[in-house]
Amino acid sequence: MSRPQRVTFPMVVLAAIIPFYLYLGSVVSHRELNTPEVELDRLMALDAAWSVVYLSLFGAAILPVFVLHQQELIRRTVFAFITAWLVAFALFLAYPTVGPRVGTLPEAGFNAWVLKEIYASDHRYNCFPSLHVAQCFLAAFAAWCVHRGVGAAAFLWAFLVGLSTVYTKQHYVLDVAGGFVLAAVGYVVFLRPYPREAIPENERLLAPLLAVCASAVYGLIVLALWGAYFIGGGKVY
């Protein structure tokens, strides 16, 4: 029987720096802000149906919690996430941006309600690079180290999350590209050197089932949102 994963100091550091995302947003909101919009952003009109895909980033980002069990690979993954957050923070300050949200939102329906909840719970700043996208792709790279099939599915998931950030007007196309580059660098520096043969065969075989569990977590989130939508009558609080 495997021992439970211990909480390490780098994990605590990662959890501690995450709230600074909101703090930096309040800092840069008073500065001159950039809008890295390209023609493709204008062609990809707001589509509230992508809001549910956007929220799945929480399931995609926590995938390593389910499929990673080797302490060294976990340590490398945590350092990759910490580095991504810190580099993104530096870029937020060096190149402050404001998101591309549109003025007119869909009036009714579950997807519109979810989109309005997203807007109400997040701010429009700290767009480039997209940490949402970086985390999802980093999770996919980590899963790739364990199981190629799970990794491929996670890359598709991360790609869809990237599209959703543009269709929900939370990010620009260049933000998505920046998030992918940030994740790719993290993979090259921290994850790629880890030998794939170090993964025990039983953990590799178990990875698809555990990945389904991560997807199930998001399914429960969607069910909870449906409940909140119907109970609250579609109101945003």
C-alpha positions in Angstrom: 0.0 0.0 0.0 1.4 3.4 -1.0 2.1 6.0 1.6 0.0 9.2 1.4 1.6 12.2 -0.3 3.2 14.6 2.2 2.7 18.3 2.1 6.1 19.9 1.3 7.4 23.4 1.8 7.3 24.2 -2.0 3.6 23.2 -2.0 2.9 25.7 0.8 4.8 28.4 -1.1 2.7 27.7 -4.2 -0.5 28.0 -2.2 0.8 31.2 -0.6 1.6 33.1 -3.7 -1.6 32.4 -5.5 -3.6 35.2 -3.7 -1.1 37.8 -5.0 -2.8 37.4 -8.4 -5.7 39.5 -7.2 -3.4 41.9 -5.4 -1.4 42.6 -8.5 -4.6 43.2 -10.4 -5.5 46.0 -8.0 -2.0 47.4 -8.4 -1.9 47.5 -12.2 -5.5 48.7 -12.6 -4.3 52.2 -11.8 -1.6 52.2 -14.5 -1.7 52.6 -18.2 -3.1 49.3 -19.5 -2.3 47.4 -22.8 -4.7 45.5 -25.0 -2.8 42.9 -27.0 -5.6 42.4 -29.5 -5.1 40.9 -32.9 -7.5 40.3 -35.8 -8.3 36.8 -34.7 -9.6 38.2 -31.4 -12.2 40.2 -33.4 -13.2 37.2 -35.5 -13.9 35.1 -32.4 -17.1 36.6 -31.1 -18.3 36.2 -27.5 -20.0 32.8 -27.1 -21.5 32.1 -23.6 -21.6 28.3 -24.4 -17.8 28.3 -23.8 -18.2 29.4 -20.2 -18.7 25.8 -19.0 -15.5 24.8 -20.8 -13.7 27.7 -19.3 -14.7 26.6 -15.8 -13.2 23.2 -16.5 -9.8 24.7 -16.1 -10.1 23.8 -12.4 -10.4 20.2 -13.2 -7.6 20.3 -15.8 -5.2 22.2 -13.6 -5.5 19.7 -10.7 -4.9 16.6 -12.9 -1.4 16.1 -11.5 -2.9 15.7 -8.0 -4.5 12.5 -9.3 -2.0 11.0 -11.6 1.4 11.9 -10.1 2.8 9.7 -7.2 6.6 9.8 -7.5 8.0 12.3 -5.1 10.7 13.6 -7.4 8.2 14.2 -10.3 5.8 15.9 -7.9 8.6 18.1 -6.7 9.6 19.1 -10.2 5.9 19.8 -11.1 5.4 22.0 -8.1 8.6 24.0 -9.0 7.3 24.3 -12.6 4.0 25.8 -11.3 5.8 28.1 -8.9 8.1 29.4 -11.6 5.1 29.9 -14.0 3.3 32.0 -11.4 6.3 34.1 -10.5 7.3 34.7 -14.1 3.7 35.6 -14.9 3.6 38.0 -11.9 6.7 39.8 -13.3 5.1 40.1 -16.7 1.9 41.4 -15.2 3.9 44.2 -13.7 6.1 44.9 -16.7 3.3 44.7 -19.2 0.0 45.4 -17.5 -3.1 44.4 -19.5 -6.8 44.7 -19.4 -9.1 42.0 -20.7 -11.3 42.2 -23.8 -14.8 41.9 -22.1 -17.7 43.1 -24.2 -20.4 45.5 -23.0 -23.4 43.4 -24.0 -23.9 40.0 -22.4 -26.5 37.3 -23.1 -29.6 37.9 -21.0 -30.8 34.4 -20.1 -29.9 30.7 -19.9 -27.5 28.6 -17.8 -24.4 29.4 -20.0 -25.1 33.1 -19.7 -25.5 32.8 -16.0 -22.2 31.0 -15.7 -20.4 33.6 -17.8 -21.8 36.4 -15.6 -20.7 34.5 -12.5 -17.2 34.3 -14.0 -17.1 38.0 -14.6 -18.4 38.8 -11.1 -15.7 36.6 -9.4 -12.7 37.7 -11.5 -11.1 40.9 -12.5 -10.1 42.1 -16.0 -6.4 42.5 -15.4 -3.3 40.3 -15.4 -4.1 38.9 -18.9 -0.7 38.3 -20.5 0.4 35.6 -20.2 -2.7 33.5 -19.3 -2.0 31.7 -16.1 -5.2 29.7 -16.7 -3.8 28.3 -19.9 -0.3 27.9 -18.4 -1.5 25.8 -15.5 -3.7 23.6 -17.8 -0.8 22.9 -20.2 1.7 22.4 -17.3 -0.8 19.8 -15.9 -0.9 18.1 -19.3 2.9 18.0 -19.6 3.1 16.4 -16.1 0.5 13.8 -17.1 2.4 13.2 -20.3 5.4 12.2 -18.2 3.3 9.4 -16.6 1.0 8.2 -19.4 1.1 9.3 -23.0 -2.6 8.7 -23.6 -3.7 10.7 -20.5 -1.2 13.4 -21.5 -2.7 13.6 -25.0 -6.2 13.9 -23.6 -5.0 16.6 -21.2 -3.4 18.5 -24.0 -6.7 18.5 -25.8 -8.5 19.6 -22.7 -6.0 22.4 -22.2 -6.4 23.5 -25.8 -10.1 23.7 -25.4 -9.7 25.8 -22.2 -7.4 28.1 -24.2 -10.1 28.6 -26.8 -12.7 29.1 -24.1 -10.7 32.0 -22.6 -10.9 33.8 -25.9 -14.6 33.0 -26.6 -15.6 34.1 -23.1 -13.5 37.3 -23.6 -11.4 36.6 -20.6 -8.2 36.6 -22.6 -6.7 37.5 -26.0 -5.2 35.1 -28.4 -1.7 36.3 -27.5 -2.4 35.7 -23.8 -3.2 32.1 -24.7 0.0 31.7 -26.7 2.0 33.3 -23.9 0.5 30.8 -21.4 1.4 27.9 -23.6 5.0 29.1 -24.0 5.3 29.6 -20.2 4.1 26.0 -19.7 6.4 24.6 -22.4 9.4 26.3 -20.8 8.4 24.8 -17.5 8.3 21.4 -19.1 11.7 21.7 -20.7 13.4 23.0 -17.5 11.7 20.9 -14.9 9.7 17.9 -16.3 11.5 16.7 -19.4 14.7 15.7 -17.6 12.6 13.3 -15.4 13.2 9.7 -16.8 9.9 8.1 -17.9 11.2 4.7 -16.9 11.1 5.9 -13.3 7.3 5.6 -13.3 6.3 2.2 -12.0 4.1 0.2 -14.4 1.3 -0.1 -11.9 1.1 3.7 -11.6 1.2 4.1 -15.4 -1.7 1.6 -15.8 -3.7 3.3 -13.1 -3.3 6.8 -14.5 -6.3 6.8 -16.9 -8.7 5.8 -14.2 -7.4 8.5 -11.9 -7.6 11.0 -14.7 -11.3 10.1 -15.1 -11.6 10.9 -11.4 -10.3 14.4 -12.1 -12.9 14.8 -14.8 -15.5 13.6 -12.4 -14.6 16.4 -10.0 -15.4 18.9 -12.6 -18.7 17.1 -13.3 -19.6 17.6 -9.7 -18.8 21.3 -10.0 -21.1 21.6 -13.0 -23.9 19.8 -11.1 -23.4 22.2 -8.2 -23.7 25.2 -10.6 -26.9 23.8 -12.1 -28.3 23.6 -8.6 -27.2 27.1 -7.7 -28.7 28.4 -11.0 -32.1 26.9 -10.4 -32.2 27.7 -6.7 -31.1 31.3 -7.3 -33.3 31.9 -10.3 -30.4 32.8 -12.5 -29.3 35.7 -10.3 -25.6 36.7 -9.9 -24.5 37.4 -6.3 
